Amino acid sequence: MRHVSILVPKGAAALGCIEGSFILFTQANEFLAARGRQPLFMVQLVGLTEEAQVYDRLFSVRPDLTIENVQKTDLIIIPAVNGDMDEVISMNKGFLPWIVRQHKAGAEVASLCVGAFLLAATGLMKGRQCATHWLSAHDFRRRFPDVNLVSESIITDDAGIYTSGGAHSFWNLLLYLLEKYTDREIAIYASKFYEIDIDRNNQSAFLIFKGQKDHNDDAVRRALAVGRRSLERRFKQATGNTVSEYVQRVRVEAAKKGLETGRKNVNEVMYEAGYSDTKAFREVFRKIAGMSPLDYRQRYNRAAISA
């Protein structure tokens, strides 16, 4: 029997992450039983106290037990937590040493969406790859510069520590874990049962690039007064992108907007975004958006879909 501990954080948390994790692993026992196999998961909600937590002002979640009563677990799931991250981490700091102790004792740990902030606060992510919601990528890099954030990824798997991309991407990580703990057949059945695309591994198509302007590097703001090498180094440090990458992302974001609306073809959008080489545009667009310009237009442009 594999013991799954789903954290019930204090403050604001994404109820869907808690409920989804509980339902998937509980339902998996029924999937196994239907095939004449033994139940595999014991799923419990674990809190800092026995007090029920109220989320979204309407829904209360009462832990089954507190961390003091969990001597040994196999998998810890950290749901998405919302609000000011300094406050969130502070009010949930009691979880951090417990997570570290359990991991050292052999437990695996999975963070869902911005639950990565709590996971990173344990120190376990230093030097590891990590995914989170693309909207929180800049804040995450600022807070945890020693963590290798891969903002385009849906799932990271590093020696028993897992993270997932934004919002409902947590379902992809749950399916990934289910396959790892059971087998491909059960994971595929669960994906069909819940109608979730299995093996989705990139969230680039959902990313909206707005640039990183909330920094205090005056040298970047006064770019013309800085030497090229110094500018490249400081620009990368301040924004997480080289100057060239930043320009490409701004242009691709403009192209994505053009592809999402109206009836302009790919070439027209390409020229308006500042590209003249079709092959180069397609390569850069695919690298940043995770799909070709044509595929992106067909997916997100209602007029193109109905044409």
VEXMI-223620 format. One record per atom (N, C-alpha, C): x, y, z. Coordinates in steps of 0.2 Angstrom, whole numbers, padded with zeros to 4 digits, always signed. Layout:
XYZ
...
end
This chain:
+0004-0006+0000
+0000+0000+0000
+0004+0006+0000
+0003+0011-0005
+0007+0017-0005
+0003+0023-0002
+0006+0026+0003
+0003+0031+0007
+0004+0038+0003
-0002+0041+0002
-0002+0048-0001
-0004+0053+0003
+0000+0058+0005
-0002+0063+0009
-0003+0070+0005
-0009+0072+0005
-0011+0078+0001
-0011+0084+0007
-0007+0089+0006
-0007+0094+0011
-0013+0099+0010
-0015+0101+0016
-0021+0106+0017
-0018+0112+0019
-0015+0117+0015
-0012+0123+0017
-0016+0128+0020
-0013+0132+0024
-0017+0138+0027
-0017+0143+0022
-0022+0148+0023
-0023+0153+0018
-0027+0151+0012
-0025+0154+0006
-0029+0153+0000
-0025+0147-0004
-0029+0142-0006
-0026+0137-0010
-0031+0135-0015
-0028+0131-0020
-0033+0129-0026
-0036+0123-0024
-0043+0123-0023
-0047+0118-0020
-0046+0112-0025
-0046+0114-0032
-0046+0109-0037
-0040+0104-0037
-0034+0107-0035
-0028+0103-0034
-0029+0098-0028
-0032+0100-0023
-0033+0095-0017
-0038+0090-0019
-0044+0092-0022
-0049+0087-0024
-0047+0083-0029
-0044+0086-0034
-0042+0082-0040
-0037+0076-0038
-0032+0078-0034
-0027+0073-0031
-0031+0067-0027
-0035+0069-0023
-0039+0065-0019
-0043+0060-0023
-0047+0063-0028
-0051+0059-0032
-0047+0054-0036
-0042+0056-0040
-0038+0052-0044
-0035+0046-0041
-0032+0047-0035
-0029+0041-0032
-0034+0037-0029
-0039+0040-0026
-0044+0035-0023
-0048+0031-0029
-0049+0035-0034
-0053+0031-0040
-0048+0026-0043
-0042+0027-0043
-0037+0022-0046
-0038+0015-0042
-0039+0016-0036
-0040+0009-0032
-0046+0005-0035
-0051+0009-0037
-0057+0006-0040
-0055+0003-0047
-0051+0007-0051
-0049+0005-0057
-0045-0002-0057
-0041-0002-0052
-0037-0008-0050
-0042-0014-0048
-0046-0013-0044
-0051-0018-0042
-0055-0021-0047
-0057-0016-0052
-0061-0019-0058
-0057-0024-0062
-0050-0023-0061
-0046-0028-0065
-0043-0034-0061
-0047-0035-0055
-0045-0040-0051
-0038-0039-0047
-0036-0033-0047
-0030-0031-0043
-0031-0028-0036
-0026-0028-0032
-0027-0025-0025
-0027-0018-0025
-0030-0015-0021
-0030-0007-0020
-0022-0005-0019
-0020+0000-0021
-0013+0002-0020
-0012+0008-0016
-0017+0013-0016
-0016+0019-0013
-0020+0020-0006
-0017+0023-0001
-0021+0025+0005
-0020+0033+0005
-0025+0036+0004
-0025+0044+0003
-0027+0047+0009
-0023+0052+0011
-0025+0056+0017
-0024+0063+0016
-0028+0068+0019
-0027+0075+0019
-0023+0077+0025
-0018+0080+0025
-0013+0081+0030
-0013+0089+0031
-0014+0091+0038
-0013+0098+0039
-0008+0100+0045
-0007+0106+0046
-0003+0108+0052
-0007+0107+0058
-0014+0108+0058
-0018+0107+0063
-0024+0103+0061
-0028+0102+0066
-0035+0098+0064
-0040+0103+0061
-0039+0109+0062
-0044+0114+0060
-0045+0114+0052
-0052+0114+0051
-0054+0114+0044
-0051+0121+0041
-0049+0121+0034
-0047+0127+0031
-0053+0129+0026
-0054+0135+0025
-0059+0137+0021
-0056+0141+0015
-0058+0138+0009
-0055+0141+0003
-0061+0144-0001
-0059+0149-0005
-0064+0153-0009
-0070+0155-0005
-0069+0156+0001
-0075+0158+0006
-0081+0154+0007
-0080+0148+0003
-0086+0144+0003
-0085+0136+0005
-0079+0134+0003
-0077+0127+0004
-0073+0125+0009
-0075+0121+0014
-0070+0119+0019
-0067+0113+0018
-0061+0112+0020
-0057+0105+0019
-0054+0104+0026
-0056+0098+0029
-0054+0096+0036
-0049+0091+0035
-0043+0092+0037
-0037+0087+0037
-0040+0080+0040
-0037+0075+0038
-0038+0068+0041
-0034+0068+0047
-0028+0071+0047
-0023+0071+0053
-0018+0076+0052
-0014+0077+0057
-0009+0082+0056
-0002+0079+0055
+0003+0084+0053
+0009+0081+0051
+0012+0077+0057
+0011+0079+0063
+0014+0076+0069
+0012+0068+0069
+0006+0067+0066
+0003+0060+0066
+0005+0056+0060
+0009+0059+0056
+0012+0055+0050
+0019+0054+0051
+0020+0048+0053
+0027+0046+0054
+0031+0044+0048
+0027+0041+0043
+0030+0039+0037
+0025+0040+0031
+0027+0042+0025
+0023+0043+0020
+0027+0041+0013
+0024+0040+0008
+0027+0038+0002
+0027+0044-0003
+0022+0048-0003
+0021+0053-0008
+0018+0059-0005
+0021+0065-0005
+0018+0071-0003
+0016+0076-0009
+0010+0078-0009
+0007+0082-0014
+0006+0089-0011
+0009+0094-0014
+0009+0101-0012
+0004+0104-0017
-0002+0106-0015
-0007+0109-0020
-0005+0117-0021
-0008+0120-0026
-0006+0127-0028
-0009+0131-0022
-0005+0136-0021
-0006+0141-0015
-0006+0148-0018
-0011+0152-0016
-0012+0158-0019
-0011+0164-0014
-0010+0170-0017
-0009+0176-0013
-0002+0178-0013
-0001+0183-0008
+0006+0185-0007
+0011+0179-0005
+0016+0178-0009
+0020+0172-0007
+0024+0172-0001
+0026+0178+0001
+0029+0179+0007
+0025+0177+0013
+0018+0179+0013
+0013+0177+0018
+0012+0170+0018
+0011+0167+0011
+0009+0160+0011
+0014+0156+0013
+0021+0157+0012
+0026+0153+0014
+0027+0154+0022
+0026+0160+0024
+0026+0161+0032
+0021+0157+0036
+0015+0157+0033
+0009+0154+0037
+0010+0146+0036
+0013+0144+0031
+0014+0137+0030
+0021+0134+0032
+0025+0138+0035
+0032+0136+0036
+0033+0130+0040
+0027+0128+0044
+0028+0122+0048
+0028+0116+0044
+0026+0116+0038
+0026+0110+0033
+0033+0109+0031
+0037+0114+0030
+0044+0114+0027
+0049+0109+0030
+0050+0109+0036
+0055+0104+0039
+0052+0097+0039
+0045+0096+0039
+0042+0090+0039
+0043+0087+0032
+0042+0091+0027
+0043+0089+0020
+0050+0086+0019
+0055+0090+0022
+0062+0088+0021
+0064+0082+0024
+0061+0081+0031
+0062+0075+0034
+0059+0069+0031
+0053+0070+0028
+0050+0064+0025
+0054+0062+0018
+0056+0067+0015
+0060+0066+0009
+0066+0062+0010
+0070+0064+0015
+0076+0061+0017
+0075+0054+0019
+0068+0052+0022
+0067+0046+0024
+0064+0042+0018
+0064+0044+0012
+0062+0041+0006
+0056+0043+0003
+0052+0048+0005
+0046+0050+0002
+0047+0054-0004
+0043+0053-0009
+0043+0057-0015
+0039+0064-0014
+0040+0069-0017
+0037+0075-0016
+0035+0078-0023
+0028+0080-0024
+0026+0083-0030
+0022+0090-0028
+0024+0095-0032
+0021+0101-0031
+0016+0102-0037
+0011+0106-0036
+0006+0107-0042
+0006+0114-0043
+0007+0116-0049
+0007+0123-0051
+0011+0128-0047
+0008+0133-0043
+0012+0137-0039
+0014+0135-0032
+0012+0128-0031
+0014+0125-0025
+0021+0124-0025
+0024+0125-0031
+0032+0125-0032
+0035+0130-0027
+0032+0136-0026
+0035+0141-0021
+0036+0138-0014
+0031+0134-0012
+0032+0131-0005
+0037+0125-0006
+0037+0121-0011
+0042+0116-0012
+0049+0119-0012
+0050+0125-0016
+0057+0128-0017
+0059+0131-0010
+0054+0133-0006
+0056+0136+0001
+0059+0131+0006
+0058+0124+0004
+0061+0119+0008
+0068+0119+0007
+0071+0121+0001
+0078+0121+0000
+0079+0114-0005
+0074+0110-0005
+0075+0104-0009
+0076+0105-0016
+0074+0110-0019
+0075+0112-0026
+0081+0115-0029
+0086+0116-0024
+0092+0120-0026
+0095+0116-0032
+0097+0119-0037
+0100+0115-0043
+0096+0111-0047
+0090+0110-0045
+0085+0105-0049
+0081+0109-0054
+0078+0106-0059
+0073+0108-0063
+0066+0109-0060
+0063+0114-0061
+0056+0115-0058
+0052+0119-0063
+0045+0117-0063
+0040+0120-0067
+0035+0123-0062
+0032+0128-0065
+0026+0131-0061
+0022+0135-0067
+0017+0139-0064
+0013+0143-0069
+0017+0148-0072
+0016+0148-0079
+0020+0153-0083
+0020+0160-0080
+0014+0162-0078
+0013+0169-0075
+0017+0171-0069
+0019+0165-0066
+0023+0167-0060
+0030+0166-0061
+0032+0164-0067
+0039+0163-0068
+0044+0168-0066
+0043+0174-0067
+0048+0180-0066
+0048+0180-0058
+0043+0180-0054
+0043+0181-0047
+0046+0175-0044
+0045+0169-0047
+0049+0163-0045
+0056+0163-0045
+0059+0166-0051
+0066+0166-0053
+0069+0171-0048
+0065+0177-0046
+0068+0182-0042
+0069+0179-0035
+0064+0175-0033
+0064+0172-0026
+0069+0167-0025
+0069+0162-0030
+0073+0156-0030
+0078+0156-0036
+0083+0160-0036
+0088+0160-0041
+0092+0154-0042
+0093+0150-0037
+0097+0144-0037
+0093+0138-0040
+0087+0139-0042
+0082+0134-0044
+0082+0135-0052
+0083+0129-0056
+0082+0130-0063
+0075+0129-0065
+0072+0135-0066
+0065+0135-0068
+0065+0134-0076
+0061+0129-0078
+0059+0128-0085
+0052+0129-0086
+0051+0136-0088
+0044+0138-0088
+0040+0135-0093
+0043+0132-0098
+0039+0129-0104
+0036+0122-0102
+0039+0119-0097
+0038+0112-0096
+0031+0111-0092
+0028+0105-0093
+0022+0103-0090
+0024+0099-0084
+0029+0095-0084
+0031+0090-0079
+0039+0091-0078
+0041+0091-0072
+0048+0089-0071
+0049+0083-0066
+0054+0079-0067
+0055+0073-0063
+0062+0073-0062
+0064+0074-0055
+0071+0074-0053
+0072+0070-0047
+0074+0063-0048
+0075+0059-0042
+0070+0059-0036
+0064+0058-0038
+0058+0058-0033
+0055+0065-0031
+0057+0070-0035
+0054+0076-0034
+0051+0079-0040
+0044+0080-0040
+0041+0082-0046
+0037+0089-0046
+0037+0092-0051
+0033+0098-0052
+0029+0098-0058
+0024+0103-0058
+0019+0103-0064
+0019+0110-0066
+0017+0111-0072
+0015+0118-0075
+0009+0121-0072
+0006+0126-0075
+0001+0130-0073
-0006+0127-0073
-0010+0129-0068
-0017+0128-0068
-0019+0120-0068
-0023+0119-0073
-0025+0112-0074
-0020+0107-0077
-0014+0109-0078
-0008+0105-0080
-0007+0100-0074
-0009+0101-0068
-0008+0097-0062
-0010+0090-0064
-0016+0090-0068
-0019+0083-0070
-0014+0079-0074
-0010+0082-0078
-0005+0078-0082
+0001+0075-0077
+0003+0079-0072
+0007+0076-0067
+0004+0070-0063
-0002+0071-0061
-0005+0066-0058
-0006+0059-0062
-0007+0060-0068
-0007+0054-0073
+0000+0051-0074
+0005+0056-0074
+0012+0053-0075
+0013+0049-0068
+0012+0052-0062
+0013+0048-0056
+0009+0041-0056
+0003+0042-0058
-0001+0036-0058
+0002+0030-0062
+0004+0032-0068
+0007+0027-0073
+0014+0024-0070
+0017+0029-0066
+0024+0027-0063
+0022+0022-0057
+0017+0023-0054
+0015+0018-0048
+0011+0012-0050
+0008+0013-0056
+0004+0007-0058
+0007+0004-0065
+0003+0006-0070
+0006+0004-0077
+0002+0009-0082
+0004+0008-0088
+0002+0012-0093
-0006+0011-0094
-0008+0005-0094
-0015+0003-0095
-0019+0007-0090
-0018+0008-0084
-0022+0011-0079
-0021+0019-0080
-0016+0021-0082
-0015+0028-0083
-0019+0030-0089
-0019+0026-0095
-0023+0028-0101
-0031+0028-0099
-0033+0023-0095
-0040+0022-0093
-0042+0028-0089
-0037+0030-0085
-0039+0036-0081
-0040+0042-0085
-0035+0043-0090
-0035+0049-0094
-0042+0049-0098
-0044+0043-0100
-0050+0043-0104
-0056+0044-0100
-0056+0041-0094
-0061+0042-0089
-0062+0049-0087
-0057+0053-0086
-0058+0060-0084
-0057+0065-0091
-0056+0062-0096
-0055+0065-0103
-0050+0071-0102
-0044+0068-0101
-0038+0072-0100
-0033+0070-0105
-0030+0074-0109
-0025+0073-0114
-0019+0070-0110
-0017+0064-0112
-0011+0061-0108
-0005+0063-0112
+0001+0063-0109
+0008+0064-0112
+0008+0071-0114
+0004+0076-0112
+0006+0083-0114
+0012+0085-0110
+0017+0088-0113
+0023+0090-0109
+0025+0097-0110
+0021+0101-0113
+0023+0108-0115
+0018+0113-0114
+0019+0119-0110
+0014+0124-0109
+0015+0130-0113
+0020+0130-0118
+0022+0136-0121
+0016+0139-0125
+0012+0135-0128
+0006+0138-0132
+0002+0142-0127
+0002+0141-0121
-0003+0145-0116
+0001+0152-0114
+0007+0152-0115
+0011+0158-0112
+0010+0164-0115
+0009+0169-0111
+0008+0176-0114
+0014+0180-0111
+0018+0182-0116
+0024+0185-0114
+0023+0193-0114
+0024+0195-0107
+0023+0202-0106
+0029+0206-0105
+0035+0203-0105
+0041+0206-0103
+0042+0206-0096
+0048+0208-0093
+0049+0209-0086
+0051+0216-0085
+0047+0220-0082
+0048+0227-0081
+0048+0228-0074
+0047+0224-0069
+0047+0225-0062
+0054+0224-0059
+0059+0226-0062
+0065+0226-0059
+0068+0233-0058
+0074+0233-0054
+0077+0240-0053
+0083+0241-0056
+0085+0238-0061
+0091+0238-0065
+0091+0244-0069
+0093+0250-0067
+0093+0256-0071
+0098+0255-0077
+0103+0251-0077
+0107+0250-0083
+0103+0247-0089
+0099+0242-0087
+0095+0240-0092
+0090+0245-0095
+0087+0249-0091
+0083+0254-0093
+0087+0260-0097
+0093+0260-0096
+0097+0265-0100
+0102+0261-0104
+0099+0257-0108
+0103+0252-0112
+0108+0255-0117
+0106+0261-0119
+0111+0264-0124
+0117+0266-0121
+0117+0267-0114
+0123+0269-0111
+0127+0264-0108
+0126+0258-0110
+0129+0252-0107
+0133+0248-0113
+0139+0246-0112
+0142+0242-0117
+0139+0236-0118
+0140+0233-0125
+0136+0227-0127
+0137+0221-0122
+0143+0219-0120
+0144+0213-0116
+0140+0214-0109
+0141+0220-0107
+0138+0222-0100
+0131+0222-0100
+0128+0224-0106
+0121+0225-0107
+0118+0217-0107
+0121+0213-0111
+0119+0206-0112
+0119+0203-0105
+0124+0204-0101
+0125+0200-0095
+0120+0203-0090
+0119+0209-0090
+0114+0212-0085
+0107+0211-0087
+0106+0211-0094
+0099+0210-0096
+0097+0203-0095
+0101+0198-0096
+0100+0191-0094
+0098+0190-0087
+0102+0194-0083
+0101+0193-0076
+0095+0196-0073
+0093+0202-0076
+0087+0205-0074
+0080+0202-0077
+0081+0199-0083
+0074+0197-0086
+0074+0190-0087
+0080+0186-0087
+0079+0179-0088
+0080+0177-0095
+0081+0182-0100
+0082+0182-0107
+0088+0186-0109
+0091+0183-0115
+0096+0187-0118
+0092+0193-0122
+0095+0198-0124
+0092+0203-0128
+0088+0200-0134
+0092+0196-0138
+0089+0193-0144
+0083+0188-0142
+0083+0184-0136
+0077+0180-0134
+0072+0185-0133
+0073+0190-0129
+0068+0195-0127
+0064+0198-0134
+0068+0200-0138
+0065+0203-0145
+0061+0197-0148
+0064+0191-0149
+0060+0186-0152
+0053+0185-0148
+0054+0184-0142
+0047+0183-0138
+0042+0189-0139
+0044+0195-0139
+0040+0200-0141
+0037+0200-0148
+0041+0198-0152
+0038+0197-0159
+0034+0191-0160
+0035+0186-0157
+0031+0180-0157
+0025+0181-0154
+0025+0185-0148
+0019+0187-0145
+0014+0191-0149
+0017+0195-0153
+0013+0199-0158
+0010+0195-0163
+0014+0190-0165
+0012+0185-0171
+0006+0181-0168
+0007+0179-0162
+0001+0175-0159
-0005+0179-0158
-0005+0185-0157
-0011+0189-0157
-0014+0190-0164
-0009+0191-0169
-0012+0191-0175
-0015+0185-0178
-0012+0179-0176
-0015+0172-0178
-0021+0171-0174
-0022+0174-0168
-0028+0172-0164
-0035+0176-0167
-0034+0181-0170
-0039+0186-0172
-0039+0187-0180
-0044+0189-0183
-0045+0191-0190
-0044+0185-0195
-0043+0187-0201
-0042+0182-0206
-0036+0182-0210
-0031+0186-0207
-0024+0186-0210
-0021+0179-0210
-0017+0178-0216
-0014+0171-0216
-0007+0172-0213
-0004+0166-0212
+0002+0166-0208
+0008+0171-0211
+0008+0171-0217
+0014+0176-0220
+0012+0183-0219
+0006+0185-0219
+0004+0192-0217
+0006+0193-0210
+0004+0189-0206
+0006+0190-0198
+0013+0190-0197
+0017+0185-0201
+0024+0185-0200
+0027+0192-0202
+0025+0195-0208
+0028+0201-0210
+0027+0207-0205
+0020+0207-0202
+0019+0212-0197
+0022+0211-0191
+0025+0205-0189
+0028+0204-0183
+0036+0205-0184
+0038+0207-0190
+0045+0209-0191
+0049+0204-0194
+0046+0199-0197
+0050+0193-0200
+0049+0193-0207
+0054+0191-0211
+0054+0191-0218
+0056+0184-0221
+0059+0180-0216
+0061+0173-0218
+0056+0168-0215
+0053+0165-0220
+0047+0161-0218
+0050+0155-0213
+0055+0152-0216
+0058+0146-0212
+0061+0148-0205
+0064+0154-0205
+0066+0157-0198
+0061+0158-0194
+0055+0161-0196
+0049+0163-0192
+0046+0157-0189
+0045+0152-0194
+0042+0145-0191
+0046+0142-0186
+0053+0142-0187
+0057+0139-0182
+0057+0142-0175
+0057+0149-0175
+0057+0153-0169
+0050+0152-0166
+0045+0152-0170
+0038+0152-0167
+0037+0145-0164
+0039+0140-0167
+0038+0133-0164
+0042+0132-0158
+0048+0135-0158
+0053+0135-0152
+0049+0138-0146
+0046+0144-0147
+0043+0148-0141
+0036+0146-0140
+0032+0144-0145
+0025+0143-0144
+0024+0135-0143
+0028+0131-0145
+0027+0124-0145
+0024+0121-0150
+0022+0124-0156
+0019+0122-0161
+0020+0127-0167
+0018+0124-0173
+0019+0129-0179
+0014+0134-0179
+0016+0140-0183
+0011+0145-0183
+0004+0143-0186
+0004+0139-0191
-0002+0136-0194
-0006+0132-0189
-0003+0128-0185
-0007+0124-0180
-0009+0129-0174
-0005+0134-0173
-0008+0139-0168
-0014+0142-0170
-0014+0145-0176
-0020+0148-0179
-0026+0144-0179
-0025+0137-0181
-0031+0133-0182
-0033+0131-0175
-0029+0131-0170
-0032+0130-0163
-0035+0136-0160
-0033+0142-0161
-0035+0147-0157
-0039+0153-0161
-0040+0152-0167
-0043+0157-0171
-0050+0154-0173
-0055+0157-0170
-0062+0154-0171
-0064+0155-0179
-0062+0160-0182
-0064+0161-0189
-0060+0156-0193
-0054+0154-0192
-0050+0149-0195
-0053+0142-0194
-0056+0141-0188
-0058+0134-0187
-0065+0133-0191
-0069+0139-0191
-0076+0138-0195
-0075+0139-0202
-0069+0141-0205
-0069+0142-0212
-0068+0135-0216
end
